[in-house]
């Protein structure tokens, strides 16, 4: 009996080694789970658990966050609700029924995000932007019907400078739809803000709570006001603690969860990843089992200290996506521009993709384009495209390749755009793996070839990996591809100087049915 039991145990261990260990939920997955749990059926996200009314503001600016992470169906559901409740003058209302300028600008962010897939939202976007631009007077003052929801019980009000966050969607929509008057309105407001001597002062009172200071800093970066943003962020970094925490405002010990994420976002966008990483490390440790975050933590906390707030999940998702991209920018020197055609990964690609003359081919997570360079030399008439999250890496891609900065979770190409799609050592960084696979298959035409080359979960422990990196169980990935209509085979492939596969890399080769 003992011998038989040992045999069963050995078989079980062999099975675990074959398929890899169970993957824990990633913190971003937890935040998305929180959003799904805390939405009203057929409506939007609630401000906090138990609320009976959805918030149009948070729902609006969460739509682009969901789109970037490949949660497109949910994002479109939210956008349709936003459109349904939009008022005739283009405004949307807050949970108190007031049509705030700020909230309407956030709805515009949502309409912008889905415009490629839901072109009927253009009218909603236009009306929202008309309303917002109409609230900016000739002197650049951003007006709003009320500031009631910006006030605390003692009458203290959050800074009006938070309205800077109204301006970027106006500019983006104006550029997208050719509406110069929206851009001009945003510029008038920015000209006024720029003249204010205390604009980027992180004040020792709750008026510049890090949540609102974060709105301001991100908006300044997005508007190209990099020097102003840098001056403000220097003050936040000066009070950042060794554990990464940043006080909710100078002079207090408690922290604001969403402010941590927002300051990290601004730092990442400004090219300052180190303080951002420290802030994110600290924030990740605060995440509740629900996937959400309380508004604030620590003795004396004043900002929703006992309630989980929906906007904390949104900004955490945004910051984490930027964290991954910033890591590639920072380590750009480690990535090679060329690869030998004898490399087993290249051979696997060439064998499955076959003749690419005149074909449209997409490399997702292309880095510096070393695989594209091989294809370009082999098939000079192929139309080659590369997508990567890193602007720094894309700058080194071969001439003649059409590059686009973006994520594999949100490939901005129409369905069936390519004859062949491949990704090598990139899917492991996608975090939401199924969403990424769905996008890869979506942009591939029926009958087109798909190749995924990545690391085998059975080999975990051989290399040090990033905290978000995932390796794949062979059979699990095959089943996932089959679920999305891909007929697939797999094989172990050699890499670098090795001529014999050592089990580290797997190539999944498929044809879309």
N, C-alpha and C positions, 0 to 999 in steps of 0.2 A: 504493500500500500504506500509506504514512504517513497519507494523508488518511483511508483506511478505518479504520486503527488509532485515530486521534484520535476518529473517530465512535463506535467501540466504547467507548473510554474515557469519552467524554461520556455515552453511554447508561448505563454502569455507575455514573458519579457521580450521574446523575439518579436511578437506582434507589436508591442509598444515601441521597440526600436525601429520597426518597419514604418509605422505611421507617425511616429513622433509624439511628444507629450501633449497633453491638453493645453490649449492656449487660453490664458486668462483674459478677461475683458480689459481692453485698453481704456484708459481714462477718457479718451474722446468718445469711445463707444458708450461709456457710462453717461456722459453729458448728453449725447443724442438720445439715449434711452430716457433720460429725465425729461427731455422736451416732448418725446412721444407720450410719456405718461401724463404730462401736465398740459394737455391741450384739450379743448372742448370739441366734441364731435362736429365735424363740418365747419368749424370755426378756426380759431387761432390758439396761441399759447396764453395761458393764464399768467398773471404777474407772479403769483406764488401759489403753492398747493392749497386747494380748498376754495380758491376764488371762483365766483360764479360768472365772472365776465372776462372775456379774452382781451388782451391788450394789443391794439393795432400797432402801436409804436414798436414794441418788442417783436411782435410777429413780423412786421415789415423788415426790420434790419436783421432778423434771423434768417430770412429767406436766402440771401446771398451766402450766408455761412453754411446752410444746408446744401446749397447747390455746389459749393466748392468741395464738400465732402461726399458728393454723389448721392445725396438723399433728395433726388429731384422730384419724385412723386409727392413726397410730403411738402416740399417747397412750393410746388405748383398748387397743391391743395390750399396752402396758406394764401398764396397770391390770389386765387379765385375768391377766397373769402374777403380779402382786403378790397378787391374790386367791387364785390357785392355790397359792402357797407360804406364805400366811399360816398361822400356827400356830393350834391349836385355842383357845389362850388369847387370841388376837387379836394377838399380837406378830409381828413379822417379824425375821429374823436378819440380822446383818452378815456380811461375807465370812468372819469367823472362826467363824461358827456361833452366836454369842451374840446373844440377843434384847435389844438395847439399847432403852431407853425413847426415846432420841432418834430412832433409826431408825424405830421404829414410828410416831412422830408424823409423820415425813416421808411414810410410806406413807399416813397419814390425809389429808395434803394431796392426794395423788394421787386417792384415792377421792372426796374432795370435788369435785375438778375435773370428774370425769366423771359425777357423780351425775345430772345432768339427762338425759344420753343413756343412761346405764347404771344405771337405778334399782335393779337387783338388787345393786349395790355397797353399798346402805345397810347390809346386814348386816355386810359387811366393815368399813365405816366405824365402825359401832357397836362392834364387837369391838375394833378398834384403839384407839378412844377410851376404852373401858372399861379396857383394859390400861394406857394412859398415865395416866389419872386415878387408877387404883389404885396407881400408883407415887409419887403425891404424898401425903405423910402429913399429919397434922393440923396440924403446924407449918409446912407449906408446903415441906418439903424434897423435891426431885425425886430419887427413888432410881433406880438402874439396876443391873442385875446385874454390870456390869463397866465399867471405864474403860480397858481395855487398848488399844483402838484410838485413844485420845486421848493416848497417851504416845509420846515420842520415845525413841530408843535409849539416851540418857543418863538416862532415868527422868523427865525433865521432862514435866509433864502440861499439856495445854491447859485453860483455865479452865472450871471447873464452871458458870460463869455462861453458858456456851454453851447450857445447857439452857433459857434463856429462849426459844429458838427452838422449844421443844416446846409452848409455851403458845398462840400464835395459832391453830393449827388446832383445838385443843380448844375455844376460844371460838367460832370460826366454826362448827364442827360442832354445838356446843351450841345456838347461835342458830338454825341451820338445822333441826335436828331436835327442838328444844324440850327439850333435856336440860340442865336447870339444874345438875345435879351436876357436869358437866364444866366448866361455866363457873365454878362455885364452887371447884373444884380448881385451876383456872388462877389464880383471884384469890388463893387462899391462897398459892400459890407466888409470885405477883407481890408480895404484901404482904411476904413474907419478903425477897425480893430488894431491895425498895425500902428496907428498913432497913439494908442493908449499906453501910457508908461508902465502900467502894472499888468499888462496882458499875460505875461508868462511867469508871473510871480506865484510860487507855491506858498500861499499864505497860511499863517498859523491859526486858521479857523476853518470851520466846516464849510464855508462858502466855496472853497476850492478842494472839497473832498476829492480824494484821488480818482474816484469814479468820474467826476466832472472834469478834473484836471486831465484825466486820460482822454476824454472826448476832445478836449482842446488840443492836446499834443498830437493825437492821431490826425485830426483835421488839418493842423498846420503842416504836417508832413505831406499829407495828400494834396494840399494846395501848393506845395513847392516852397513853403516858408521854412526851409530847413534850419536856418540860423536861429530863428525864433524857437523852433521846436527843441533844438539842441540846448539852448539856454534854459528852457523850462525843465527839460529832462535831467540836466546837470544837477538841479536842485533836488530832484527825486533821488538820484543816485547818491547824492551826498548824505542822505539820511537812511539809505538802505542798510539794513543790518546784515551781519555776516551770514545769517541763515537765509537771506534773500528777502525777508519781509520788508515792506515799506509802510511806515505809519500812514494812516488814513489822511493825515495832514500833519505838518510839522508841529511838534510839541505834544503829541499823544502817542500812546503805546499800542493802541488797537489798530487793526488793519481792515481794509475794505477789500473783499474778495475780487469783485469785478474791477476795482481800480488797479489791483496787481496785474490782472490780465491785460487791461487796456494800456498801462504803461509799458508792459512787455511788447505789445503790438507796436507801439510807437518806436520803441528802441529797435526792434527788428527791422521795421521799415526804414529807419534812419541808418542802419548798418552798424548797430551797437548791440551785438548778441549777448555779450557777457552778463551785463546786469539783467537783461531779459531772461536769460537762462536761469539765473539765480532766483528771480521772482517766480518763474514757472515751477522750479523745483519746490519752492515753499508752498505755492498755491496747490500743486498736485497733492501735497500732504494734507491739505484741508478738505479735499473732496469727500463728501459723505457717501455712505454705501448706496444711497439712492442715485448717485451720479451727479447730484446737484451740490450747491454751495449756499451756506448762509450768507447774508449780505455783509456781515462783519464779524470779527472774532477778537476777543481780548477784553480785558477789564475796561469798563467804561464805554464799550462799543455802542454807537448810536444809530447805525444804519442797518435796519432789518436784522438785528443780531440773533433772532430766534426764528426767522423765516428764510426758507430757500427762495432765491430770486431767479427768475427766468433769464434775465440778461447776463447773469454771471456765467451760465452755461454757454450762452452765445459767444461771449468774449473769450472764454476759455478755449472753445473750439477754434476760433480765429487765431488766437495766439499760438496754439499748438501747431497749426498748419504752417504758420510763419517760422516756427522753431525748426521744423524739418527742413524747410527751404534754406534757412540761414545756415544750417549745418553744412549743406552742400556748398554754399558760397564760401564758407570759411575753410573748407578742406579741398578747394578746387585744385590745389597743386598736386594732390594725391591721385588725380584722375588722368589716365593716359589719353593721348590724342590718337594713338594708333594701336592696332592689334594685328598679330600675324594671322594669315589665312589658315595656317596649320593648327591654330588653337581649336580645341574641340567644340567650343561654343560657336565659333564662326562656322565650322564645318556643319554643325547641326542646323544652323540657319540656312546656309546655302543649299543643303540637301533638300530641305522642306519647301523653301520658297521657290526653288526652281528658276525658270527663265523670267526675269523681271523687266525685260525690254518694254518700254512704253507703259509700264504699270505704275500705279500710285501706291507708294509704300510708306507706312508710318512707323517710326521708331519712338516708342513711348518711354520716357526716362532716358533720353538719348545721351545725356552727359555732353562730352565734347565731340560726339559724333563718330567715334572710332568704328563702329559697325557700319554706319552710313557711308563712311569713306571706302570701306571694302566693297559695298554694293555699288557705289558710284563708279569705282574702277572696273568692276565686273560688268555692269550694265549701264553704260553712260546715257542711255535714253530713258532710264527709269525716272519717274517723278518722285523725288524723295522729300519726306517731311520729318521733322523732329520736334518733339515736345519735351520740355523739362521744367522743373520748378525753379531752377537756378539760372538767373540771367548771366552770371559769371561763366558758367559752363557753356551755355548756348553761344556765347561770344566766340568760342573756339571751334564751332562746327565748320565743316568744309564749305567752301563757296559753292553755290548752286543748290544747297539744301534750304528748303523753306522752313524756318524755325518759328516756334511759338512758345512763349512762356506760359506754363499752365500746369495743371495737375492731372494725373491719369484718372482721377475721380470725376473730372468735369472736362472732357475733351470737347472743345468747341468746334466740332465738325458735324455735318449732317449725318444721319443714319446711312450706312452703306457707302461711305466715301472712299474706301480704300480696297485695293485688290489684295493687299497683304499688310498685316499688323504684327509687330513683334515687340517684346520687352525683355531686356536682359538685366538681371540683378537690380530691378527697380520696383517690382511688385512688392518686394519685401519691406519697402518703406511706405506703402500706401495706407497703412493702418486699417482702413475699412476694405478688406480684401475682396469681398463679394461685390461691393459697389464698383471697384476698379475692374474686375473681370467683366462685369456687365457692360461697362463703358468700352472696353477693348472689343468686345463682341459687337456692340451696337454700331460702331463706326466701320466695321468690316462688312463687305458685301457678301451675300449668299454665294457659297462656292469659294470664297477667299480663304487664304492660308493664314493661320495664327500660330505663333511660336512664343512660348513663355519659357525662359531659362532662369532658374533661380535655385536657391539652396534647399537642401533636403533636411527636413526637421529631424530625421534620424541621426543627423550629424551635429546637432546642437551641442555646444561645448568645445568644438574644435577651434572656433574663432571668437574673439570678443565682438559683441554686437551693440548697436545703439539700443536705447531703452524702448524705442517704438518698433524696432525691426522684428519681422516675423519670418520664420522659415516654414516650409510647407510639407505636409504629409502627402506622399505620392498619390495614394488612392483618393484622398479627400479632394485634392486639386482636380484630378481627373473627373470625379463626380460633379464638382462644381461647374466645370466647363461643359459637361454633358447636359447639365440642367439648363444651360443657356444655349443649347442647340449646336454644340460643337462636337463633332466626331473626333475623338482624341486618342493618341497613343503617347507613350512616354519612354524615355531611355535615359540612362546615366551618361553623362558626357565628361570628357577630359577637359582640363583647363590649364592655361599658362603653358609651361614647358612640358607638362605631363602628356604622355601619349595614351595612357590607359586611365579610364574613369576610376576615381577613388571613392565615389559615393557622395561627394560634396554637392555636385551640381546635377540637376535633373532638367531635361528638356521635354516639355509637353508640346506636342505637335498636333495641330488640329485643322479641320476644315469646317467652316460654318455651313450648316445644312440649310 
